[in-house]
Each structure stands twice: as C-alpha cells, then as structure tokens.
Amino acid sequence: MTPLALENSLRHDITHIAGTIGERNLDRYEALKAAENYIVQRFEAAGQRVARQVLLVNGKEVANLEVEWKGQTEPDAIIVIGAHYDSVRGCPGANDNGSGVAALLAAAEAFATRTPRKTLRLVAFVNEEPPYFQGEAMGSLVYARRAKAQGERIEAMLSLETMGYFSDRKDSQKYPFPLNLVYPDKGNFIGLVANRSSSKLLNQVAKAFEEARTIPFEKGAFMESLPGVGWSDHWAFWQAGYPALMITDTAPFRYPYYHTQEDTPEKVDYPRLGQVTRALFKAIERLAFEP
C-alpha cells in the first residue's frame, strides 16, 4: 500500500467511525453496535474470520473482536495488537480511539495474505473508557484474564491508543513530573510507553521504529503508578503478567480536544498517522514474522 493509499484508508475509517457513527458506548448502544459491525465488515473484507468474545454488561451484549493468523513455526507464541473502539461519553472519539482502530484495520489489510512465524492476533476491544476502565467489564481485562486462564503464551501486546495528533509548536507537549526534565517540549513524535517488566519488548519495538524511519519517537519504561503510563488496554495485559506497551501521541498531555465533543475527524493529522502506522507494520514484522 502506498503512503497516500494508506493515508486515505485511515481517513475513510476514522471519518466513518467518528463522523458517521460518532459517540459509541453503552449509553449509545446502537452506535456501539454499529461500530462493532463496521469493524467486523472491514476485517472480513481483508479475508479474515472474526471471533467475537461476548460480554454481558448491564443486560446488553458487547464484544471484543479478534482475527488471527496462526503461526507457521511457533504457533504457541502469540503477538497481540489491540485498540479499543468505544468512545467516552459525550465524545465522537476520532483520535481517541478512531486513530488506533484505523491503524488496526490497516494492519489487517497489510498482512491479509501473509503467514507469520508466530501467531498474530488483531483485537478490537470494547469498554476501555470510563466507567469501565480498569474494571471488571473492561474488554481487554476480560480478554487478558481469559488468555491467562487458558495458559496462552502471549509474548507481546501492543496497544494502539490515540495516535493521530501532532504539533511542532514549542511547549505543545506536557508531561507528569519529572518526565518534563528529560523529554522534548514539542509534540511532534509518537510515544512508546512500557512498564519496567516490558523493557525487552520496548527495545524490540523501538528498534523496529528506528529501522522504519517514518516518524520521530520517544520511548520509556516507567513505574506503572506514573500518571498516563497505564491509561489504556496494555494495562490489562500487565495485570495478567504479559509484556505490553502503548503506542500513543500521549493523549491529554498533548491533545487539546481529549475527551471532548471536539475530538472530530478533521483534528487528526493523517499523513503523520500514516507514518506511525507504517512503523507499526515494521514492528509487527519484527515480532511475528522475523526469526
């Protein structure tokens, strides 16, 4: 896929998810189901069979959506790439998290006919946003707990979270103390955020982003208690003891429209989101395909 074709694909998906469908959560159940159906259709268009992990929440059925490429030589080693498709109440969720979902769908298309060495799973998670965040009905927590109970060997999980906003303006990037003493003050990079026990995975992904040479990035393996470090679906996999990290534009530390009605499709920087997505493809290659 050419860079322009990828950019157009990302724009199309985000415009549909956050523009046509808009706010999607259990308060707007029909919209949440419309987003679920759209993701299923896009996965199936890439030739994949979708497995639904159904959750019953407040009397309503919602679902995690999974597609899988079985590994040829190490099928028991599993690589999970995930993004949540719900949006917070009162927010159309173009960047949070239409951007992550669009990159996930692009990956399904990019790897549609490939056979990985290790098992590759792409998963769209439900109920990441409050009031379900870090609670029993959080889709990724249900998924990670099931994987642990079944003895699955997940070697890596990458959470695609709010990846489409960038600024070259000085002081456009904020941090919790003391990271502001170390990292740059312009929000023109993508962040790779891990906990201490996921440092090996962080270095693998950083190496892939370095080789891709598409987008500047910053990385760090931090204490989980630091604000922002655990604010997405990778947190759920940490609870199950799996290595995981978040790929992010740092959300509220940069994005002025975070969790507001103004998180709309035109706020997304599609060329740079395309650059992030191409680097993601390189990371998937390194984790699931290369020896």
Summary of the structure (lengths in Angstrom):
residues: 291
radius of gyration: 17.2
end to end distance: 24.1
largest distance: 48.2
contacts: 1058
relative contact order: 0.18
helix: 40%
strand: 22%
